[in-house]
């Protein structure tokens, strides 16, 4: 084999380093510098380094070929130029912000959306679980008639754990539900949205249709878990967990009971999801137009998502109340409703217009931040989960 390898410590050359016999040397003595050298001591960076060294040496040292073209000395310590690369291109490559950025490579775009949606759903629902519990009790009239009364009763009977009762089922339900929902919205919206310069594919906004499709698809696939979560929240002493609740409902009330209240859920989710995603998409476009920035930060996404949630939840709340009443069924002698209209008319007759909006306060307190947190987590996760070809 050739002996022209890299010689790190060469005792035969008076303490100089020899790199592949190019004659490029670094002196270990303080004031001994060599033109064309590829290395310089850290404490003397730039002093006598390069082709214009103040102490040229012509005593037999071999100068590296084209050293004048390959090496550059930079007086500024804030910038490093890449050797052999044009100055403008080198500057653009080296002026990168230094910081810790988490990136996970996931090549499948559909999987990236599903994973991002699952994380967003789990985080958002856990953050607002106490408000969800209070809202459910207010809707069905158990544990009190006001937010403060319900909160006080829960804390006295179950403590702080009572505020998170049914949250595991909620997370198990919401994680796949949100994953399916956000995946469906992104996919349908992308297919229906016209490209720049093209005519609209449909006469109504694409995000409106995509939002409705997203809500319907997620509701159909995860509704039984929603019903079980409601039962566990209201009848805490009747079931010993998720599996026990499923089995008892199937044995005592039949499989159809798992989908009780599905009709008002579908009727309610279509306008809610459609207005929610339409408002979110529209507000994002308005923000980009006003700020003239394509990238939207986490705080801005949180505020935009929260505002979209407030708009959509306020418009569809009566249907949500009817759905909760139908899900509870005949427990504790409650009235069984035949359909959505029967539930709405019965609640209106017995409790008045106030009954249709009972729990609206904690509902908005829960849905508004939940929507904002969900959208923020979703967009953040999409930036973390990147394709192999995407830059950090």
C-alpha positions in Angstrom: 0.0 0.0 0.0 1.1 3.6 -0.5 2.8 5.4 2.4 1.2 8.7 1.6 -1.2 8.5 4.5 -2.1 11.1 7.0 0.8 11.7 9.4 -0.4 13.3 12.6 2.7 13.4 14.7 5.9 13.3 12.6 9.0 13.2 14.7 11.2 13.3 11.7 10.2 16.8 10.6 11.1 19.0 13.6 7.7 19.0 15.2 5.7 19.8 12.1 2.4 18.2 11.0 2.4 16.7 7.5 -0.9 16.1 5.7 -0.5 13.7 2.8 3.0 15.1 2.1 1.5 18.3 0.7 4.0 20.3 2.5 1.3 22.1 4.4 2.7 22.6 7.9 1.8 24.0 11.3 4.8 25.1 13.4 4.7 24.4 17.1 7.0 27.4 17.7 5.4 30.8 18.4 6.6 33.0 15.6 7.2 30.4 12.9 4.5 30.6 10.2 4.4 29.1 6.7 2.6 30.4 3.7 -0.2 28.2 2.3 -0.5 26.3 5.6 -3.9 24.5 6.1 -3.8 24.9 9.9 -3.2 27.8 12.4 -2.9 27.8 16.1 -6.1 28.8 18.0 -4.4 31.7 19.8 -3.0 33.1 16.6 -5.8 32.8 14.2 -5.2 35.1 11.3 -1.7 36.2 12.3 0.7 35.3 9.5 -1.9 32.8 8.2 -2.4 32.5 4.4 -0.5 33.6 1.4 0.2 37.2 2.6 2.0 36.1 5.8 4.2 38.8 7.4 6.9 36.2 7.9 7.2 34.4 4.6 9.4 31.5 4.6 11.3 30.4 1.5 13.6 27.8 3.0 12.4 24.8 1.2 8.8 24.5 2.4 6.5 23.3 -0.3 3.5 25.5 -0.9 0.2 23.7 -1.5 -1.0 24.1 -5.1 -3.7 26.8 -5.6 -3.5 27.7 -1.9 -4.2 31.4 -2.7 -7.5 30.4 -4.2 -8.6 27.9 -1.6 -7.9 29.7 1.6 -9.5 32.9 2.9 -9.0 34.8 6.1 -12.0 36.4 7.7 -11.5 39.3 10.1 -15.0 38.9 11.6 -15.6 36.1 14.2 -19.4 36.2 13.6 -19.2 34.7 10.1 -17.5 31.7 8.6 -17.2 31.3 4.8 -17.0 27.9 3.2 -13.8 27.3 1.2 -14.4 26.8 -2.5 -18.0 28.1 -2.4 -19.0 31.4 -3.9 -19.2 34.2 -1.2 -22.9 34.8 -1.4 -23.8 31.1 -1.3 -21.4 30.5 1.6 -22.9 33.3 3.6 -26.4 32.0 3.1 -25.3 28.5 4.2 -23.5 29.7 7.3 -25.9 32.3 8.6 -28.2 29.8 10.4 -29.6 30.4 13.8 -28.2 28.2 16.5 -30.8 26.5 18.6 -32.3 23.2 19.7 -34.9 22.0 17.3 -36.6 18.6 17.5 -37.2 16.9 14.2 -38.6 13.4 13.7 -38.4 12.0 10.2 -41.7 10.5 9.0 -41.8 10.0 5.3 -45.5 9.2 4.9 -47.5 12.5 4.9 -50.8 10.8 5.9 -49.1 9.2 8.9 -47.7 12.7 9.9 -51.2 14.1 9.9 -52.6 11.3 11.9 -49.9 11.4 14.5 -50.1 15.2 14.8 -53.9 15.0 15.2 -53.7 12.3 17.9 -51.2 14.3 20.0 -53.2 17.5 19.5 -56.4 15.8 20.7 -54.9 14.1 23.7 -53.1 17.3 24.9 -56.1 19.6 24.4 -58.7 17.4 26.1 -56.5 16.7 29.1 -55.9 20.4 29.6 -59.7 21.1 29.7 -60.9 17.9 31.4 -62.2 19.7 34.5 -64.3 22.0 32.5 -65.7 19.1 30.4 -66.7 17.4 33.6 -68.5 20.5 35.0 -70.2 21.1 31.6 -71.5 17.6 31.4 -73.0 17.8 35.0 -74.6 21.1 34.2 -76.2 19.8 30.9 -77.9 16.9 32.6 -78.7 18.7 35.8 -76.7 16.6 38.3 -74.5 17.8 41.2 -75.9 21.4 41.0 -77.4 24.1 38.9 -74.3 26.4 38.6 -70.7 26.1 37.8 -69.6 27.0 41.3 -72.1 24.5 42.9 -71.1 21.7 40.6 -67.4 22.3 41.3 -68.0 22.4 45.0 -70.0 19.2 45.1 -67.4 17.3 43.0 -64.5 18.5 45.2 -66.4 17.5 48.4 -67.4 14.0 47.1 -64.5 13.0 44.9 -61.7 15.6 45.3 -59.7 16.8 42.4 -59.7 13.4 40.8 -63.4 13.8 40.3 -62.7 16.6 37.9 -60.8 14.2 35.7 -63.2 11.3 36.0 -63.7 9.8 32.5 -60.7 11.6 31.1 -58.9 8.4 30.2 -61.9 7.4 28.1 -62.0 10.9 26.7 -58.3 10.8 25.7 -58.8 7.3 24.2 -61.7 8.7 22.2 -60.4 12.1 21.3 -56.9 11.0 20.2 -58.1 8.9 17.3 -61.1 11.2 16.7 -59.0 14.3 16.4 -56.4 12.4 14.3 -59.2 11.3 11.8 -60.8 14.7 11.9 -57.7 16.8 11.2 -56.5 14.2 8.6 -59.8 14.3 6.8 -59.9 18.1 6.8 -56.4 18.5 5.5 -56.9 15.9 2.8 -60.3 17.1 1.6 -59.3 20.7 1.8 -56.2 20.1 -0.2 -58.1 18.2 -2.9 -60.9 20.8 -3.2 -58.8 24.0 -2.9 -57.9 25.5 -6.3 -54.3 26.2 -7.2 -53.1 29.7 -7.8 -54.7 31.0 -11.0 -57.3 28.2 -11.2 -61.0 28.5 -11.0 -62.7 27.3 -7.8 -63.6 23.6 -8.0 -66.9 24.0 -6.0 -69.2 27.0 -5.6 -68.7 27.1 -1.8 -65.5 27.4 0.2 -63.4 24.3 0.3 -62.7 24.5 4.0 -66.5 24.5 4.8 -67.0 21.2 3.0 -63.8 19.8 4.3 -64.7 20.7 7.9 -68.1 19.0 7.6 -66.5 15.8 6.2 -64.0 15.8 9.0 -66.6 16.1 11.7 -68.8 13.3 10.2 -66.0 10.9 9.7 -64.6 11.2 13.2 -68.0 11.0 14.8 -69.0 7.8 13.0 -65.8 6.0 14.0 -65.6 7.1 17.7 -69.1 7.6 18.9 -69.4 4.6 21.2 -66.4 5.8 23.2 -68.1 9.2 23.6 -71.2 7.6 25.0 -69.2 5.4 27.4 -67.3 8.5 28.6 -70.6 10.3 29.3 -72.0 7.3 31.2 -68.8 7.0 33.3 -68.9 10.7 34.2 -72.6 10.7 35.3 -73.0 7.2 36.8 -69.7 6.9 38.5 -70.8 4.1 40.8 -72.5 2.0 38.2 -69.4 0.9 36.2 -65.9 -0.3 37.1 -64.1 1.0 34.0 -64.3 1.3 30.3 -64.6 -2.4 29.5 -67.2 -3.0 32.3 -69.3 -0.1 30.9 -69.2 -1.5 27.4 -70.2 -5.0 28.6 -73.0 -3.8 30.8 -74.4 -1.5 28.1 -74.4 -4.3 25.6 -75.9 -6.9 28.0 -78.6 -4.7 29.5 -79.5 -2.3 26.6 -78.2 -3.9 23.4 -75.7 -2.8 20.8 -77.9 -0.1 19.5 -77.5 1.7 22.8 -73.9 2.5 22.0 -75.2 4.7 19.2 -78.0 6.4 21.1 -77.9 10.1 20.3 -75.9 9.6 17.1 -78.5 11.5 15.0 -78.2 14.8 17.0 -74.4 14.3 17.1 -74.2 14.1 13.4 -76.6 17.0 13.0 -74.7 19.0 15.5 -71.2 18.1 14.3 -71.8 19.1 10.7 -72.4 22.8 11.4 -70.0 22.9 14.3 -67.1 21.3 12.4 -67.9 23.2 9.2 -68.0 26.6 10.9 -65.0 25.7 13.1 -62.6 24.8 10.3 -64.0 27.4 7.9 -63.4 30.1 10.6 -59.9 28.8 11.4 -58.9 28.6 7.7 -60.3 32.1 7.0 -58.7 33.7 10.0 -55.3 32.2 9.0 -55.7 33.7 5.5 -56.6 37.1 7.0 -53.7 37.0 9.3 -51.3 36.2 6.5 -52.7 39.0 4.4 -52.5 41.6 7.2 -49.1 40.6 8.6 -47.7 39.8 5.1 -46.0 36.8 6.7 -46.5 33.2 5.5 -45.4 31.6 8.8 -47.8 31.8 11.7 -46.4 31.4 15.2 -47.7 29.2 18.0 -49.3 32.0 20.0 -51.1 33.4 16.9 -52.3 29.9 16.1 -53.6 29.5 19.6 -55.6 32.7 19.4 -57.0 32.0 15.9 -58.0 28.5 16.9 -59.7 29.8 20.1 -61.7 32.4 18.2 -62.8 29.8 15.7 -63.9 27.5 18.5 -65.9 30.3 20.1 -67.8 31.0 16.9 -68.7 27.4 16.1 -69.6 26.3 19.7 -72.0 29.2 20.3 -73.9 28.4 17.1 -74.5 24.7 17.8 -74.9 24.5 21.6 -78.6 23.5 21.8 -78.0 20.4 19.7 -75.1 19.5 22.1 -77.5 19.7 25.0 -80.0 17.4 23.3 -77.3 14.9 22.5 -76.2 14.7 26.1 -79.7 14.2 27.3 -80.3 11.4 24.8 -77.0 9.7 25.7 -77.9 9.5 29.4 -81.1 7.7 28.5 -83.5 6.5 31.2 -80.9 6.4 34.0 -82.4 7.4 37.4 -85.9 7.7 35.9 -85.0 10.2 33.2 -87.3 10.8 30.2 -86.4 8.8 27.1 -86.5 11.0 24.0 -87.6 9.6 20.6 -85.5 11.9 18.4 -83.7 15.2 18.3 -86.8 17.3 17.8 -88.5 15.5 20.7 -85.5 16.2 22.9 -85.3 19.8 22.0 -89.1 20.4 22.4 -89.2 18.6 25.7 -86.3 20.5 27.1 -87.8 23.8 25.9 -91.2 22.9 27.4 -89.8 21.9 30.8 -86.9 24.3 31.3 -87.5 27.1 28.8 -85.0 28.6 26.5 -82.5 28.6 29.3 -82.5 24.8 29.3 -81.2 24.7 25.8 -78.2 26.8 26.8 -77.5 25.4 30.2 -73.8 24.9 30.6 -72.9 27.4 27.8 -70.5 29.2 30.0 -68.3 26.3 31.0 -68.8 24.9 27.5 -67.3 27.9 25.9 -64.6 27.9 28.6 -63.8 24.4 27.6 -64.3 24.4 23.9 -62.6 27.7 23.1 -59.2 26.9 24.7 -59.5 23.3 23.6 -59.9 24.3 19.9 -56.9 26.7 20.3 -54.7 24.2 22.0 -55.7 21.5 19.5 -54.8 23.6 16.4 -51.6 24.9 18.0 -50.4 21.4 18.9 -51.4 20.1 15.5 -49.4 22.7 13.6 -46.4 22.3 16.0 -46.4 18.6 15.6 -46.5 18.9 11.8 -43.3 21.0 12.0 -41.6 18.4 14.2 -42.6 15.5 12.0 -40.9 16.1 8.8 -40.1 14.2 5.6 -36.6 12.9 5.0 -36.1 15.5 2.2 -37.4 18.5 4.2 -34.9 20.8 5.7 -34.9 21.4 9.4 
